[in-house]
Structure formats: structure tokens, C-alpha cells
Amino acid sequence: MTAYVVRRLWQMIPTLAGVILLIFFLFNWVGGDPAQVLAGKISNPEQIANIRKQLGVDEPYWYQLWVFVKQVFTFDFGRSWSTNEEVSRILLTRVGPTLTIMVPVLIIETTLAVTFAIMVAYVRGTLTDRMIMIVCTTAMSISFLVYIIVFQWLFGFILGWFPVQGWSESFWKNLSTYAPLPILLAVAVGLAPQLRLYRSFFLEEINQDYVRTARAKGLPEKKVMMKHVLRNALIPILTNIGIYLPSVFVGSFLLEVFFSIPGLGREIITAVNRSDFPVIKAVTVYLAMLTMIINLLVDVMYKFVDPRVSFK
Amino acid sequence: MYSTRLLPALVIAGLLATGLAPAPSAAADSSKVFRYAFRVAETSFDPAAVSDLYSSTVIANVFDAPLGYDFLARPSKLVPNTLAEMPTVSEGGTLYTMRVKPGIYFIDDPAFHGKKRELVAEDYVYSIKRLFDPKVKSPNLYQLEGYILGMDEALAKARKTNRFDFDERLEGLHALDRYTWQVRLKQPNYNFLYYLAHCNLTCAVAREVVEHYGEKVGEHPVGTGPFKLTFWKRSSKMVFDANPAYRQETYDATPPAGDAGGEAIAATLKGRKMPMVGRIEVYVIEEPQPRWLAFLNNEHDFVERVPEEFATVAFPGGVLAPNLQRRGMVLDRNPGMELTYSYFAMQDPVVGGYEPQKIALRRAIVLGQDVGSEISIARKSQAIPAHSPIGPGASGYDENFRSTASEYNPAKSKALLDMYGYVDCNGDGWRDLPREKPADECKSFSIEYASAPNADQKPIDENWKKNMDAIGINMRFKKAKWPDLLKASQAGKLQMWGPGWSATVPDADVFFVMLYGPNAGQANHARFQLPEFDRLYLQAKRLPDGPERNAIYREMNRLFLVYAPWRLGTHRILSDISQPWTIGYRRHPVMRGWWKYIDINRS
């Protein structure tokens, strides 16, 4: 396994190089002139030239690329162009609130989706199955924004069960007071598509020969479903969670904006609106790295879930 | 006309009648907390480095500019803030001499090494010089660049060496003694007085603080103002406590005659020591719904600029909704000292130029565009049509001024186009460029309007398209993000764009600056260059506010309407609602440092 992991880590280097090159050229050719943004509404060419010099964007492309590579490997992207805050500090201080929302969402949503999916798959074709699928399809058809507006108005304002918005310095207060409504919302929205997807994974397994054999051998239904069907369906479920996992770190910008949560998702949108490239570049590069690492971890986990998988 | 002036008067009168009004001598009460939301996150707390409205609001309450405004006076009236008296203006409006009141202190900070630090003249000299320091990258530099004697040379030197010499004594900006300082302008400019009340230009920062915190100075607002930052979670929450060492300053404001609400506020609060509330909590809530619901839920004491989405439920027809009236809430509704407009690029071969034919095209477009429907549909009736480039409330603004040149009259528009030969000669349904001879080849044209790809802009674009279709002009839209549009505009690459403008000082000059020829490519996006207009602009700058200058502004306005370099748009109406326990709030046209003028009485 060590050899496999080392090989995969080596393979990340050209991928990362590609990501760095892509981001660099996208930002330099499509991203616009940061000096123009910083100079404000009214500026003159001397002022803009001076700002370009200070930012180093008047240097040759090869030099700027070298600076960018150094930034990636030293984890030092300098300071935000719009707020002058250190980019590393932005990432570190914003990721906490995002994870406070997104980790419970991931755990609750996955647990509920897997549980309901296996139950629905077991009663496939029945009225219950059909009703749940209709509800899921309807729920999926409604925009996330509508959920947010309605939930915030109903549960926050009309019923007063949760605060309309807010965030504090205390982790426990956030988790107990400010996070429940956004978590409830995210789970409500994410559950339907996950349930449908996982149901299809379980149905795929239920129809396999080994399940028929297990039943023919007289194994109890609970054991058939929980030991054989669930374990085999875990591979596609793990893959799906692996795809979803990087987004946990960037959060849902809609939730963060509507509930005034000082998370990373909201910060990214603010950075995009302000053309704050150091922040956008840092987030993009680290997200690409995170995605590669998570993919590797998911691949390693396959081995533990399914003994038939071998590292070659 | 737009203010609900009677309501605050009634609320305060009610409080007085029931004996609940605060004691006149009460100072900042730490139990009084005023909470409200910003709609956009702050960027920095360095006066020289910020230009956005919300950061500017914070700095205006933490730092001190030499001058301030009478909070209730309309039109705006300058008053001394940290100065002992109003500046002495001499040598034909070029020499300004200011004397700082002794005994004003900065809040304690590690940068002062445990010593009390008094505000002195040199602090103002240093703070203004910082705008010229290339390292600060000040977005406010344009307002002073080219005006102060010797500063342009110092700036050019600093740009070469990337180091500004703060110790060099400059002829145009220096301290005469511990408390007296002087500014010498290259040319007369009576608007400089307003700059002395504009915190982004002239608020005092201490050199020790800047040197102590270096690049992080924007995170450490150390001022002499009524409030100090005590908690900050960036882009989320800011807490400001009343500055315990704030100088002795009492409420003294003079509303205009006939302003019953203002008179009631002045009568209630006159003589009270400021600031009156002990704490200000500011939350950053970008989305309109949570901002509005937090206010309705009494989580906030005030909602600034009620989101347009809620205008029809909050104040249908401009009057506070009955359910909110029953709760005792107070509406303050005023047209902002700002302007939306769409410019024509004057160097463009189709819409630009000063020949009668080109002027006719622009004036026909102006006549064919329905600002009224833009206001009712896109701006949800939260704006009034602009009849001149000057924002309401600014010196030189005439609210009764009307002109047929900016009316909506599609019939007249079509007639004008026909008269100047903009007819559909190729039969494609769109008007073509005029031909010199009937036998000449048809030359079709279209107009490209640049706009940002956001939801607010879409109905405005649709209104333009509908109106232009109706007069036979083919209009297309170029979509790009605002910074990219700004860059393209300054490079002269846009044919039409509607950037908008908000005043920082209450004078017509800040609007006409966008039409002054030498500002082409900077503030003057249209690149309008008319020698007669430029001459009048410079002439007006040399005069103090008064009938003589207003007459010049009227003539400039006439030239503007004749040549039509812009389609005038709207002045937005800004509506703020306070909870019944919030006392004394009034929107000032340009003053951001209003926290010290409000009080809370929850009993």
C-alpha cells in the first residue's frame, strides 16, 4: 500500500502543476487589471502604473509565475488586495465557521440518506417507495434559495425557533443557537438527491446473484441487507462522499450569506466581487490540492470496505 | 416632501410627556446598545485607504476631521469639529489656516507607550501627506492631487523612489506651531472647506500608530473620535464602545425653520453630552431578507436603507405601513445626494461628436428613454427623476428646475431622428445612419450599452431595449463585471455606460467634475470636452457658494442639456426606519459620523 500511496502522491505533482498553470493564465488573461480595482473610481495612468509596480503585476510573466509557485509551496499568498488582511489568516479564520455548519450537515445527511435509502430499497415498488420518490423529486425541483427564504421567514421570524441570522465567538453557542437552522436547511435540501442516488446503489446490489444466494441459504433479511447489500453498496457511496467532501471546506455561500456566517464560502464570493485575486488564487489552489488528497484517501478506503480491491 | 418629519416629533413629544426622556446631563451610558447592520462588509479602518461607504462610516465615528456638519441643518452647514474656530481663508481662497483645539487626545494604544497623546497640528499635516504616499495606494488621492502647492512634486519624487518623505517641509502643507497648520492651494477652491470635513481626506491619524502597526494599520483604528473599536470579526461583526476620554462635546444642532421633527429632536437632546449611547454593534448582513427580518424581530434598532424588495410592505406610497406605525417605528425618507446616469462616449463615431447631427441623435435617445418606467419597475419607485446633473441637497441644486430636453417624448424623439436623416433606408426595421445623398449606400448602426450582469441591472437594460426598439434604434448590451467596465470606460472603449455617482461633499462641483474636460478618462467618463463649459467650471471653483456661483451652475446645466453627453437617470430615495426607542436619527446628506447624535430609550 505504501508504494501505491507514494506513486499516487508523485502523480499529484503534474496535476498540481497543471492546476497552477491554468489558474495563473486564467487570472492573468481573463481576470482584469487589479491596479484598476485598487485605484478606485477615479484614477490616472501614473497612479495605476504605480500600483501595478507595487503589486508586481508589471513584472514579466515568467517571474510572476515563479512568485505564484513559491506562494503555493510556502503557503504565503501575501495579503488581500481589498482588505490588506493576510490571506493565510483569512483562510484559517473562515474555515472554522464553515466546518461548524458543513461537518454536521455531512454526517446527518449521509446517515439519514443511507438509512432511508436502504429502507426504501428494501420496500421497492410499494406505495411507500413511490410516495417517498415523489416527495424526493418534488423537493429536488425547488430552488435552494426558496428553501432558505421560506425556512428563515417561517422558523426564524414567524415561529421564532431560531435566530434569523447571526454568529458568535463561542463554538458551542454557534452549534446550539446559530447553526441548527442552516444545518436543518442544508440537510432538508441535500437529503432528497442523496436518498435517490443511494437507493439506486442499494437496488443495484439487491438484484445481484450473491444476495439471492444469501437468501437461498436462509440468512435472515436483516443480515442480508446490513452485511451484504450495505457493504457492497458502500463503494459507490464512498465515491460520492469523496466527491462531496471538498465542498465541505468551502461551504455553501448561500447559507453563509443569508445567515451572516463568517465562513469561507461567503469570503470567496466577496473576493470574487472585489476581484481580490490573492484570496481567489489561494482558495482555488488549496481546493485542488484538497480534492486530490481526498481522492487518494477515498481510494485507500476502498481497500478496507471491499477486500477484493487491491493496490496495484 | 419626502421626509416623514412629524413622526419623530410625535414619538419624542410622547416620551417627553410621559417623563421618559433621558436626563439632559446624561453621558454615554454603557447599558445603551445601538445595533444595526451594514449591507456590505467593511474593508479597512485606515482613513487614507478606504473609499467605500461602510468603512467610511466607521472611520468617521472613530477618527476626527477638522470640520464637521451641523447634524440637523439643511442645507448642510459646516461647523468646527476639532478646530477652535472655522478656518481662516485668505489670499483669494488659496490659503487656509486652521487652529486645533488644545486638549483633544487619541485613545490609549500600545503605540503611545503608555503616554497620553494629544492631537496636534502635525497630525493633520501627516495624515493628508499619507494620501500622497504611493505605498498607501489611496483611492481618495484624486480629490487632492493637483491642488496643494508642492504636493505634486513630492508625489512625483515619491513615485520614483517608492518612499514619501514625511519630514520634508512643504510650502503648501505644514504646521506653523503645535496647534496651527496651513494649506496653500495652487488655485482658489472654496470646496476645500468641505474636504476638511471629509474623513477619508483629512481625519487625523497618529504617525506613531502608522509606524507601529505598519501594513496592519488598517486593523487598528486609533483615533480621537467618539467611539473606539473594541471587538471585530471581519465581515461579520464590529463593536464600538464610547470613547471614555472623548472631549467635552454637547449636542447642538439647528434644524431649518418649519422642520417640526428636527426641532423636537434638537429640543430633546440639546445640551446632552455626546456620545449618548455606550455601545454600537454593527453586523454585516448582505442579504436584504435577514437584514429586514432582524429589524422586525427587534434584534436591530435601526435599518439603514430599507431594501427595495421590502419598500412596498414597509412604506407603501411613501408612508410607513400601518403595522409599523402601530409599533411606533419612525421612517426617515430623503432623496440621496447622488445620481444615476448613462453617458455617451463623446469620441465615439456614432453617438459622440459636437455636430448638430450627433447632438440630435443623443437628444433623441434622451427623449426616447422613459426614466419614469425605470423608476417604477426597476427601482420600485424608490427614486425620483434627475433634471440636472446636481444631486438633491447639494449647493447649486434647484429642485424646481425642469427642462423639456430631458422629458420622455418618443414622438419628439422620432421626429428629431427623422429630421436629421436617421431613417430606416435598408428596410431592416432599424434606423440607419444619415446619408448625404439619397443615392448613397445605407449604413446601419447599433448602439452598445455596457452594463454589469446582475439582477438589479436586468430590468434597467430591458427598459432601455424596449424604449430604443420603440424609436427604431438597435441597442445591444455588453456585459462585464464592474471593475472591467470601469477599466474599459477609462480607456475610452465603451459607447454607453451608466456608472452612477454619490457625493462626498454637498456641492455641485462634485457632480460637474464629471463633465470637466481635463478629467476625460478619469471622472469624466463621457470625455465631454466643451471649452465654454470648462471655462465656467473653473470660474465657479474660484467663487464661494452664493447667487453668483449658482448663476454659473445654471449656465453649465444649460450647456449640458444642449449637448446631451449623458442621459440623466435618477436620484435614489434612501429610506431608513428606526425602532421607537431610537431617538434623534436623521439622515445627513454626506455626514457619516452620526452615531454620537443618537440616543436609546428602551423604557
Interface residues (C-beta under 8 A of the other chain):
Chain A: G32 D33 Q36 V37 L38 A39 G40 K41 I42 S43 N44 E46 Q47 N50 I51 K53 Q54 R79 S82 T83 N84 E85 T93 I149 Q152 W153 G156 F157 G160 P163 V164 Q165 G166 W167 E169 V257 F258 F259 S260 P262 R266 E267 T270 S275
Chain B: A41 T43 S44 A49 S51 P134 K135 K137 P139 N140 L141 Y142 E145 R159 N162 E215 K216 G218 E219 K233 R234 S235 S236 K237 Y283 V284 I285 E286 E287 Q289 P290 L293 A294 L296 N297 E299 K481 P483 D484 L486 K487 Q490 P499 N519 Q522 A523
